[in-house]
Amino acid sequence: MKHIFLIVLVFLTISVEAQEKLSLKDAINYALENKASATKAKLSVENSEHQIAEVRSRALPQINATGNLMYNAILQESALPGEFFGQPGTTILVPFGQKWMAIGGVHLTQNLFDYSVFTGLKAAKTTREFYQINEQLTQEQVIEAVAKSYYQFFITQQKLATITETLENTEKVQSSVQGLFDNGLAKKVDLDRIKVTVVNLNSTKLQLQNAVKLQENGLKFLIGMPMSAEVILEEENFEVTPALLDTPNVKELTEYQLLETQKQLLVYNKQSIVAGYYPTLSLSGNYSYQGLGGKFPLSNAKPADGVFWTDYATVGLNLNIPIFSGFATRSRVRMAQNQLDVLEEDMKEAELALNYSFENARTQINNSIITIESQKENVTLAQEVLDNTQNNYMNGLASLTDLLEAENALADAKNNYSNALMEYKVAEIELIKSKGQLKSLIN
């Protein structure tokens, strides 16, 4: 018995640990830490620092070391006048070079003026801003998706609780009618009718249980939680709260700011292409050490061995002035401007769409508040009707049909109230999103 008790205790402990009790805030924070899209957005911000470092490297000195070892199997010969060798009137073929040649050197290049490099640095910093804004937008998208899924999960659970309560009440009535029928005080048609109702309620309950499980899995997927975990939602305050319905400045919203940053990147892209019209100036330096001889130079390093070593160095300024590129640069500039024009139209459309979303959300909020109040009153009235009908039924003043209709009316009223509440919460999320305040859900 002692061993059995320990096994049961361990099992219960594991079951409790496998459960995750979540509030909306917990679910959103879990998603921001574990969802792949949020993590990738953070990595993109980190990667932008590397992109800046890469572009910055073009403004720093470039230093390379080189080495070369060559064996000239057949030396190239040049035809020289014989006068050089005391044989006038003849032409003599003279080999140039040595059989072996080894060269080692260091080469340095430093950009002094390259307009595209300076433009690239500004573009790289703007790219970092782009990824930072994109991370914020990704977080807002995650928050929106999680909040909507969370509320839908919660409302479906409420519907399941409603149908479960209705089923329990109907089963009690069925038991009462069964007793009356067994004693010859009720009709078989009444018993059959209530049996059909119980079967239908059980079928609806099973459908809602399946819906709850699917929505639980959907929520776990959205927040990056293992499917093996069991989610238990904390009780949430679903009361309607006054919403701030002031019209937002859409140009301050993340979606619009992202487009603004894209526009700045396209401006820098155009400037980098225009840089093709500008000259470039760079400084170069080279130092090399060379060995020549008829023997392998790395093991025979002395003149006595027939190998001669010498060094040399150069320093130079390199100026490149573009003159004519067949109008290629002009075409690229025009294409870059065309991209800017297209983005300008996208920004106008985005501004209109964001205002449109806000107005729709505000209208839906106002309508939902009216619907919720009426449905709440409807639930109260339906409960009163059911209570009176139950009392009348027990006293023989109401039929079974009246009782079943009253129970169905209460269940429908509760479900309608839940639907209205869900519509309000979705509209509330849309309104908060349209004002750029989604992060307020986790504050």
N, C-alpha and C positions, 0 to 999 in steps of 0.2 A: 504493500500500500504506500509505503514511503517513497519508493521509486516511481510509482505511478503518479503520485502527487507532484514530485519534482518535474516529471516529464510534462504534465499538464501546465505547471507554472512556467516552464521555459517556453512552451508553445504559446501561452497567452502573452508572455513578454514579447516574443517575436512578432505576434500579430499586432500588438499595440505599437511597436516601433515601426512596423511597415505602413502604418497609417500616417497620413499627412493632413493635419488640420489647418486649413487655409482660410485666411481672410482675403479680400480683394487685394489689399496692399501686399500681403505675403506672396500672393500668386504673381503679381507684377514684378516684385523684387526678385523672385526666383527666376522668372523669365529673363530679366535683364542680366542676370548672372550666368544663366545656363543655356539660353536659346542661341542656336548657331548664328542666326542673322545678327543678333546683338554683339556676339563675340567677334564675328567677322568685321563688323563696323569698327570695333575698337582696334582690331589688327590693321585695318586700313589707315586709321589715324597714325598708328605707330609706323606703318610703312611710308607714310608721307614724309616723316623725318629722314628716312633713308634716301628718298627721292631728292629732298633738299640738299643733302650731303653730296649726292651724285652730281647735281648741277653745280654746286659750289666748287667741286673739284676741277671744273673746267676753267675756273679763274685762278687756280693754284698752279705752281710749277709742275710740269710733267717730266719726270726723270726716268730714263731707261738705260739699262746696261746691256751691251751686245758683245758677242764673241763669235769669231769665225776662224775656221781652220780649213785651208784649201791645199790640195796637191794638184799641181799642173802637170798632168801626164805628158802632154805635148805642149811645149811653149810656142806661143804665137810668134811668127817671124815677120819682120818688116823689111821691105826692099829699100836699101840705102845706096847712094852713089859711091862708087869705088874710091873716089877721091878722098873720102874720109879715112880710108885704110891704105893709101898710097898706091891704089890701083885705078888710075884715071881711065875713063872710058868703059868701066864695067859697072855692073849692079850686083850688089852682094846682099844675100838674105841673112839677116841678123836676128837671132832670138832675143826677146825682151822678157824680163822678169826672172824669177827663181822657181825652182821646182816646188818649194814649200813656202807657204805664207800663213802667218797667224796674226790675227788682229783682235784686240780687246779694247772696248771703249765705253764711255758714258756720254749720253746725249741728253740735253736739257732744252725744254721749250717753255716759254712763258708768254701768255697772251697779254699784250699791252693795251690793245683796243679791239674789242669784238662786241658789237652792239647786241648780237644775239645771245651772248653769255649773260650780260646784265639783264636783258629781258627774261631770260630763262630763270634767273634767280628770283625775280619778282613773281614769275608764274609759279615757281615751286612753292613759295610761301603761300600764295593764294590757293594752291592745291591742298596744302595742309588745312586751310580754312574750309575748303570744300568738303574734305573728309570729316572734319569736326562737325560741320553742319549736317552732313549726311548721317553721321552717327546719331546726332540728336533726332533727326527725322526717323531713323530706323527705330530708335527707342520709343518714339511717339507711336509709330505703327504697331510695335509690339504691345504697348500699353493699350491701344485701342482694341486690337484683336483679343487680347486677354480679357479686358473688361467686358466686352460684348459676350464672349464665350462664358465667362464667369456668371454673368447675370442670366444668360439663357439656361445654364446648368441649374442655377438656383431656382428660377421660376418653374422649370420642369419638375424639380423636386417638390415644389409647392403643389403643383397639379397632381403629382403622384400621392402626396399626403391627402389632398382633397378626395381623390377617387378611392383611396384606402378607407377613409372615414365613411364615405358614402356606402362602400361595399359592406363595411362592418355593420352599419345601421340597417342596411337592407337584409343582411343575413339574420339579424335579430328579428326583423319582421317576418322573414321566411320561417324561422323557427316557431314564431307565434302562430302563423297561419297553418303550419304543419300540425301543430297541436290542436288547433280548432278543427282542422279537416279530419284528424284522427278521431275526434269526438263527434263528428257529424255536424259541426257548427259552421263550416266554411265550404265553399264550392271548389270543385277540382280546377275549374277554369282560373280561379284566383290563385290557387297554389301553382298552377302551371305558369301563369303570368309572372309571378314573382321569381320563379325558378329561371325563366328566360332572362329576366332583368339581372339576376345574380351572375348568370353565365356571361352576359354582355359586359357587366362591370368587371368581371375577372379578366376578360379579353382586353378591355381598355387598360386595366392595371398592368397586364403583362407588356402591352405596347409601350406604356410610359416607363416601366422598369427598363426595357430595352433602350428607350430614348435616353434615359438618365445615364445608362452605362456608356452609350456612344458619346454623349456630351462630356462625360467624365474623361474618356479617352482622348477626345478632342482637346479638352483643356490641358491635359497632361502633355500632349504633343506640343501645344502652343507655348507652354512654359518650359519645355525641355525636361520634363520629369519622367523617370522610368515608368513603363506601363505596369510594372509589378506593384507599384505603390498604390495604396488606397487613399483616395481623397475624401476628406470630410470637411464640408464648408462650415465656417463659423456663421453664427447668426448675424445677419446684416440688417442695418436700419434702412428699410426700403420706403420710408416715408418721403413724400414729395417735399423738397426744399426749394425756397425761392431761388430762381436762377438769375444771374446777371445777364441781362439781355441787351446791353449796350453794344452797338456795332463796333467790331474790332477794326484796327488798321491792318489790312491784309499784308501790307508790305513789311510788317514786322513778324509775320508768320514764317515758320521754318521752311515750308514749301517754296515760298516766294524768295526767301533769302538764299536758298540753294540755287534758284535760277539766276539771282543777282551775281552769285559767285561764278556760275558757269559763264555768264556774260563777261565778267572780268577776265576769265581764262581765255575766252575767245578773242578779247581785245589784245591780250598778251601774245596770243598765237599770231594774230595779224601783225603785231609789231615785230615779232621774230622773223616773219617772212619779209617785211619791209627792210629788215636788217641786211637782206641780200643786196640792197643797193649801196650799202656803206662799205668803205674799205676796211680791211683788217690789218693790224700791225702786231707782230710778235717778235720776241727776242729768242735767239737760239744759241746754244753753245755746245761744243763737242770736244772731248779729249779722248785720244786713242793711243794705244801702244802697239807697235807693229814689229813682227819678226819675219825676216826673209833669209832664205838660204837654200842650199842644195840638199840639206839633211832635215830630218824631222826636228822642228824648232823647239819643241817642248822638252826634249831631252838633250839637245845640243844647243846650249844657250850662249855660246861664246864665239867671238870672231874666229878664234883658233879652230873652232869646229865647223867653220864655214857658215855660221848663222849670225846675222846682224840685226840688232834690235834698235828701234828708234821710236820716239813719240812725236805727236803733233797735236795741235789744238786750233779750233776755230771759234770765233764769236761773230754773230751776224744779226742784222735786223731784216725781217721779212715783211714786205708790204705787198698786199694784194688789193688791186683796185678793179672791181667788176665794171666792165664796159658794156657788153651786150650779151644777153643770154637767150636771144631768140624770143623775147617777150614771155619767157617761162615765169619769171618772178612776178610780172604784172598779172598774169593769169592766176597765180597762187594767191596774190593779194585780193583779187576780186572774189575768188572762191571763199576766202576767209571772211570778207565783208558780207557775202551772201549768207554764211552761217550766222553771223551776227543779226542780220535782218530777220532770218527765220526765228531766232531765239526771241527777238523783240515781239514777234507775233505770239509766240508761246507764252510770254510773260503777260501780255494783254489778256489772253485766254485764261491763264491761271488766275489772274486777279478777278476776272468775271466769275470763274468757277468757285473761288473761295467765298466771294460775297453771296453767290447763289446757295452754297452749302449752309452758310450761316442763316440766311433768311428762311430756308426750308426747316432747319433745326429749330429756329425760334418759333415758327408757326406750329411745328409738331409738338413742341413743348407746351404751348398754350392750349392746343387741342387735347393733348394727353391729360393735362391737369383737369380740364372739364370732364373728360371721360372717366378719370379715376374717381373723382368726387361722386359722379352719378352711379358708377359701379359699386362704390363703397356703400352708398345708400341702398342700392339694389340688393346687396348681400344681406344687409340688416333686415330689409323687408322680407326677403326670401326665408331667412332664419325664423322670423316671426310667423310667417305663413306655415312653415313646416311644424313649428311647435304647436300651433293651433290645430293643424290637421292631424298631428299625432294624437293630441288630446281628444279630438272629435272621433278619430278612428277607434281609440280605446273605448269610447262611450257609445260606439255604434252610430255616430252621426256623420261619418265620412266613409267613403268607399276606399278599397285598396288602391284603386286607380288614382284617386285624389292624393293618397299618401305617396305613391310612387312618383306622381307628377310633381309634388312639392319637393321631394328629395332631389329629383333631377333638376328642378328649377334652382335649388340652392347650389348644387354642384356646378351648373352652368354659370350662375352668378359669380361664384368664386373663381372659376376659370376665366371668365370675362374680366374680372378684376385683375387677375394675374397677367392676362394678355395686355391690359391697359398699362399695368405697371411696367411690363417689359418694353412696351413701345415708348414709355416715358424715359426709361433708363437708356435705351438706345439713342433717343433724341438728345438726352442730356449729354451722352458721350460725344455725339456729333457736335453739339453746341460748344462743349469744352474744347474739342479738337479745333473747331473753326475759330476759337479765340486764342489758340496756342497755349492752352493751360492744362494739357493732359497730365503733366507731371504733378499737378495738384492732387491727383488720385493716390499718390504715394507719399505725400507730405503729411 
